[in-house]
Amino acid sequence: DLERRITSAGGKLLEGVRLFDVYRDEERVGAGKKSMAFALTYRAPDRTLTSEEVDKAHDRLVKKVAGATGAEVRG
């Protein structure tokens, strides 16, 4: 479900989504919670993307997915 939401929120610049890690630890992450790490690939077919374009697309994706699921970005 989360991967589907990420793909949906990613817009036309998001080319790929891959879950590569799931971590559970009650002390570090919280009881009943898990940390999921995704590799995201952004690409435009006609040009090289700038870091500003990718940052903007990624920020928008994070806000949409977090708002819809209650997820938090761990830093």
ABEGO torsion letter per residue (X at the ends): XAAAAAAAAAEAABABBBBABBBBBAAAAEBGBBBBBBBBBBBBAABBBBAAAAAAAAAAAAAAAAAAAGBBBBX
